[in-house]
Amino acid sequence: MSGPSSPLRLAVTGREGQVVRALLDAAPAAGVTVIPLGRPDLDLENPASVAAAIAAARPDAVVNAAAYTAVDQAEKEPERAFAINAAGAGAVAAAAAGLGVPVLQISTDYVFDGTKPAPYVEDDPVGPTGVYGASKLAGEQAVAAATPNHAVLRTAWVYAPYGKNFVRTMLALGATRDELRVVADQQGCPTYAPDIAAAVIAVARNLVTRPDEADLRGVFHMAGSAETDWASFAEAIFALSAARGGRAPAVVRIGTADYPTPARRPANSRLECGRLARLHGVGLPPWQASLATCLDRLLVET
């Protein structure tokens, strides 16, 4: 097992997700070994595969970053969403408990209904409005039931230079369009996957090296430290794109009612992250700075 000065071994569920890729990128400089676990060795839809795969990684901590994240499709596939996000998460936590190591569960703002007029704190009443949020909430509950040695890390509006996310979608659409209609009445805190990775590593180190501190366990909000709406986020993306020689189509601000989706999106996805800063000493940068870093990677680096 890892000590304070030895490399940290993290078993991470998933192979292709934004957080997994960010953890792999961050690992060498952070003195961390990341072991990504995915199909066929570990399949969250097959709980029997989970314990053996995690045990074989010999981890100091386990990060459950894999999830069913197709928010609209989940309305048509509730059984699959719950199998992966709830039962799968519980199996990961049980495997970690069996090894005597902490588990970090990546969760979401979708556990809330989005009607609060202020940023959400960890103790606010939950109330998911769709299958995805309900399945992720059930995952939080399964993790807590499996082991007290856990940290649930709720995040929101995740983006990265890779994977499927709002920033890459806007740039792809903007490459061929002069105007984009973007929802302006949903608020949130854009969160850069590499910032999540740095925070996850810091929290994992705390859990491993301070095993008796109960305050380090439980639910924490972990998001970018500033807020915006989708349309303003898009405008910022295109302003940075233009400054780097890319295209900058006009953004037309619309309401949620003008862009119906099978699953209802929270009007308020803002997360207050003071507890993470106070107890773990971890704070994520403002999204504006991280977005510039992301655009540099997407538009400037070759």
C-alpha positions as CSV (number, residue, x, y, z in Angstrom):
1,M,0.0,0.0,0.0
2,S,1.0,3.6,-0.6
3,G,2.6,5.7,2.1
4,P,3.0,9.5,2.1
5,S,6.1,9.5,0.0
6,S,5.4,6.4,-2.2
7,P,3.6,6.4,-5.6
8,L,-0.2,6.3,-5.3
9,R,-2.0,3.5,-7.2
10,L,-5.4,4.4,-8.4
11,A,-7.7,1.8,-10.0
12,V,-10.1,3.8,-12.2
13,T,-13.2,2.4,-13.8
14,G,-13.6,3.2,-17.5
15,R,-11.0,3.6,-20.3
16,E,-12.3,6.4,-22.6
17,G,-14.1,8.9,-20.5
18,Q,-13.0,12.5,-20.1
19,V,-12.0,12.1,-16.4
20,V,-10.2,8.8,-17.0
21,R,-8.2,10.3,-19.9
22,A,-7.4,13.4,-17.7
23,L,-6.2,11.2,-14.9
24,L,-3.9,9.3,-17.2
25,D,-2.5,12.6,-18.5
26,A,-1.9,13.9,-15.0
27,A,-0.5,10.7,-13.4
28,P,3.2,10.9,-14.3
29,A,3.8,14.5,-13.0
30,A,1.6,13.8,-9.9
31,G,3.5,10.6,-9.0
32,V,0.5,8.5,-9.5
33,T,0.0,5.2,-11.2
34,V,-3.5,5.0,-12.9
35,I,-4.8,1.6,-13.8
36,P,-7.9,2.1,-16.1
37,L,-10.3,-0.8,-15.9
38,G,-12.9,-1.5,-18.5
39,R,-14.6,-4.1,-20.6
40,P,-14.1,-7.0,-20.9
41,D,-12.1,-7.2,-17.6
42,L,-14.5,-4.9,-15.7
43,D,-18.1,-4.4,-16.8
44,L,-20.4,-2.5,-14.5
45,E,-23.3,-4.3,-16.1
46,N,-21.8,-7.5,-14.8
47,P,-21.2,-7.0,-11.1
48,A,-19.5,-10.4,-10.8
49,S,-16.6,-9.0,-12.9
50,V,-15.9,-6.1,-10.7
51,A,-14.2,-7.4,-7.6
52,A,-11.6,-9.5,-9.3
53,A,-10.6,-6.8,-11.8
54,I,-10.2,-4.2,-9.0
55,A,-8.3,-6.6,-6.8
56,A,-5.9,-7.5,-9.6
57,A,-5.0,-3.8,-9.9
58,R,-3.7,-3.7,-6.3
59,P,-4.9,-0.2,-5.7
60,D,-4.5,2.2,-2.8
61,A,-7.8,3.8,-3.8
62,V,-10.5,3.2,-6.4
63,V,-12.1,5.9,-8.5
64,N,-15.5,5.1,-10.1
65,A,-15.4,7.3,-13.2
66,A,-17.4,5.0,-15.5
67,A,-21.0,5.8,-15.9
68,Y,-24.0,5.7,-18.2
69,T,-24.1,9.4,-19.2
70,A,-26.5,9.5,-22.2
71,V,-29.1,11.7,-20.4
72,D,-31.8,11.6,-23.0
73,Q,-31.3,7.9,-23.9
74,A,-31.6,7.0,-20.2
75,E,-35.3,7.8,-20.4
76,K,-35.6,4.9,-22.9
77,E,-33.1,2.6,-21.1
78,P,-33.8,3.0,-17.4
79,E,-32.8,-0.5,-16.5
80,R,-29.4,-0.2,-18.2
81,A,-28.8,3.3,-16.6
82,F,-29.6,1.9,-13.1
83,A,-27.5,-1.3,-13.7
84,I,-24.4,0.8,-14.5
85,N,-24.9,3.9,-12.4
86,A,-26.4,2.3,-9.3
87,A,-25.7,-1.4,-9.0
88,G,-22.4,-1.0,-10.8
89,A,-21.3,1.8,-8.4
90,G,-22.3,-0.3,-5.4
91,A,-20.2,-3.2,-6.7
92,V,-17.2,-1.0,-7.1
93,A,-17.6,0.3,-3.6
94,A,-18.0,-3.2,-2.2
95,A,-14.9,-4.3,-4.0
96,A,-13.0,-1.3,-2.5
97,A,-14.3,-2.1,1.0
98,G,-13.2,-5.7,0.6
99,L,-9.7,-4.5,-0.1
100,G,-9.8,-2.0,2.8
101,V,-9.2,1.0,0.5
102,P,-11.2,4.2,-0.1
103,V,-13.5,4.7,-3.1
104,L,-14.1,8.0,-4.9
105,Q,-17.5,8.1,-6.7
106,I,-17.9,10.7,-9.5
107,S,-21.4,12.0,-9.4
108,T,-23.4,14.9,-10.8
109,D,-25.5,18.0,-10.3
110,Y,-28.4,16.0,-11.9
111,V,-29.2,14.6,-8.4
112,F,-30.9,18.0,-7.8
113,D,-34.1,19.3,-9.5
114,G,-32.5,22.6,-10.5
115,T,-35.1,24.9,-8.9
116,K,-33.1,26.4,-6.1
117,P,-32.3,30.1,-6.7
118,A,-28.8,29.8,-5.2
119,P,-25.9,27.4,-5.7
120,Y,-26.5,24.0,-4.2
121,V,-24.7,22.8,-1.1
122,E,-24.1,19.1,-0.2
123,D,-26.9,19.0,2.3
124,D,-29.6,20.4,0.1
125,P,-32.5,18.0,-0.6
126,V,-32.0,15.9,-3.6
127,G,-34.7,15.5,-6.2
128,P,-33.7,14.2,-9.6
129,T,-36.2,14.9,-12.4
130,G,-35.0,12.2,-14.9
131,V,-33.7,8.6,-15.1
132,Y,-30.0,9.7,-15.4
133,G,-30.1,11.8,-12.2
134,A,-32.1,9.2,-10.3
135,S,-29.6,6.4,-11.3
136,K,-26.7,8.5,-10.2
137,L,-28.3,9.3,-6.9
138,A,-29.0,5.6,-6.4
139,G,-25.3,5.1,-7.1
140,E,-24.3,7.6,-4.4
141,Q,-26.6,5.8,-2.0
142,A,-25.2,2.3,-2.9
143,V,-21.6,3.6,-2.4
144,A,-22.5,5.0,1.0
145,A,-24.2,1.7,2.0
146,A,-21.2,-0.4,0.9
147,T,-18.5,1.5,2.8
148,P,-18.0,4.5,5.0
149,N,-14.6,5.0,3.5
150,H,-15.9,7.0,0.5
151,A,-15.9,10.4,-1.1
152,V,-18.8,11.2,-3.4
153,L,-17.6,14.0,-5.7
154,R,-20.4,15.8,-7.6
155,T,-19.4,17.8,-10.6
156,A,-21.1,19.5,-13.5
157,W,-20.8,20.7,-17.1
158,V,-17.6,18.7,-17.8
159,Y,-15.5,19.5,-20.8
160,A,-12.0,18.6,-22.1
161,P,-9.9,18.8,-25.3
162,Y,-11.2,15.2,-26.0
163,G,-14.4,13.2,-25.7
164,K,-17.9,14.4,-26.2
165,N,-18.6,17.7,-24.6
166,F,-20.1,21.2,-25.1
167,V,-16.9,22.9,-26.0
168,R,-16.0,20.4,-28.8
169,T,-19.6,20.4,-30.0
170,M,-19.7,24.2,-30.3
171,L,-16.4,24.3,-32.2
172,A,-17.6,21.6,-34.6
173,L,-20.9,23.3,-35.3
174,G,-19.3,26.7,-35.5
175,A,-16.9,25.4,-38.2
176,T,-19.8,25.3,-40.7
177,R,-22.5,27.7,-39.3
178,D,-22.7,31.5,-39.0
179,E,-25.2,31.4,-36.2
180,L,-26.0,29.0,-33.4
181,R,-29.1,29.0,-31.1
182,V,-28.0,28.2,-27.5
183,V,-30.0,27.9,-24.3
184,A,-29.5,30.9,-22.0
185,D,-31.7,30.1,-19.0
186,Q,-29.8,27.2,-17.5
187,Q,-26.9,28.1,-15.2
188,G,-23.9,26.1,-14.1
189,C,-20.3,25.9,-13.4
190,P,-18.2,24.6,-16.3
191,T,-15.6,22.1,-15.1
192,Y,-12.4,21.2,-17.0
193,A,-11.6,17.5,-16.8
194,P,-7.9,18.0,-16.1
195,D,-8.9,20.2,-13.1
196,I,-11.2,17.3,-11.9
197,A,-8.2,14.9,-12.3
198,A,-6.0,17.1,-10.1
199,A,-8.7,17.3,-7.5
200,V,-9.4,13.6,-7.5
201,I,-5.7,12.8,-7.0
202,A,-5.5,15.3,-4.1
203,V,-8.7,13.8,-2.5
204,A,-7.4,10.3,-3.0
205,R,-4.1,11.1,-1.3
206,N,-6.0,12.6,1.7
207,L,-8.2,9.5,2.0
208,V,-5.2,7.2,1.8
209,T,-2.8,9.0,4.1
210,R,-5.4,10.2,6.6
211,P,-7.5,7.1,7.1
212,D,-9.0,8.0,10.5
213,E,-10.4,11.5,9.6
214,A,-14.1,11.0,9.1
215,D,-14.6,14.6,7.9
216,L,-12.7,13.7,4.7
217,R,-15.4,11.2,3.8
218,G,-18.9,11.9,2.6
219,V,-20.3,14.1,-0.2
220,F,-18.4,17.0,-1.7
221,H,-19.2,19.4,-4.6
222,M,-16.3,19.7,-7.1
223,A,-16.9,22.1,-10.0
224,G,-15.3,25.1,-11.6
225,S,-15.2,28.1,-9.3
226,A,-17.3,30.5,-11.4
227,E,-20.8,30.3,-13.0
228,T,-22.4,31.1,-16.3
229,D,-25.1,30.0,-18.7
230,W,-24.8,27.9,-21.8
231,A,-25.2,30.8,-24.2
232,S,-22.6,32.9,-22.4
233,F,-20.3,29.9,-22.3
234,A,-20.7,29.5,-26.0
235,E,-19.9,33.2,-26.5
236,A,-16.7,32.8,-24.5
237,I,-15.7,29.7,-26.5
238,F,-16.1,31.6,-29.8
239,A,-14.3,34.7,-28.5
240,L,-11.3,32.5,-27.5
241,S,-11.6,30.7,-30.8
242,A,-11.5,34.0,-32.8
243,A,-8.4,35.2,-30.8
244,R,-6.7,32.0,-31.9
245,G,-7.6,32.3,-35.5
246,G,-10.7,30.1,-35.4
247,R,-14.3,30.9,-36.4
248,A,-16.7,32.8,-34.2
249,P,-20.4,32.4,-35.3
250,A,-23.1,34.6,-33.7
251,V,-24.8,33.1,-30.6
252,V,-28.6,33.5,-30.5
253,R,-29.9,33.2,-26.9
254,I,-32.9,31.0,-26.6
255,G,-35.0,29.5,-23.7
256,T,-35.1,25.9,-22.6
257,A,-38.7,25.8,-23.9
258,D,-37.3,26.5,-27.4
259,Y,-35.1,23.4,-27.3
260,P,-37.1,20.5,-25.9
261,T,-35.3,17.3,-24.9
262,P,-36.6,14.0,-23.7
263,A,-35.0,14.5,-20.3
264,R,-35.4,17.8,-18.4
265,R,-32.2,19.7,-17.7
266,P,-31.8,21.5,-14.4
267,A,-32.3,25.3,-14.7
268,N,-29.7,25.6,-11.9
269,S,-26.7,23.3,-11.9
270,R,-24.5,25.6,-9.8
271,L,-22.6,23.8,-7.1
272,E,-21.1,25.5,-4.0
273,C,-17.7,23.9,-3.4
274,G,-16.6,25.4,-0.1
275,R,-16.7,22.1,1.8
276,L,-14.1,20.5,-0.5
277,A,-11.8,23.5,-0.1
278,R,-12.3,23.7,3.7
279,L,-11.8,20.0,4.4
280,H,-9.6,18.7,1.6
281,G,-7.8,21.9,0.7
282,V,-8.9,21.5,-2.9
283,G,-10.4,24.2,-5.1
284,L,-10.9,24.2,-8.8
285,P,-9.9,27.2,-11.0
286,P,-12.5,29.6,-12.6
287,W,-13.8,28.1,-15.8
288,Q,-12.6,31.1,-17.8
289,A,-8.9,30.3,-17.2
290,S,-9.4,26.6,-17.8
291,L,-11.4,27.2,-21.0
292,A,-8.5,29.2,-22.4
293,T,-6.1,26.3,-21.6
294,C,-8.5,23.9,-23.3
295,L,-8.8,26.1,-26.4
296,D,-5.0,26.3,-26.6
297,R,-4.9,22.6,-26.8
298,L,-7.6,22.3,-29.3
299,L,-6.7,25.2,-31.6
300,V,-3.1,26.1,-31.1
301,E,-1.1,22.9,-30.3
302,T,-0.3,20.6,-33.2
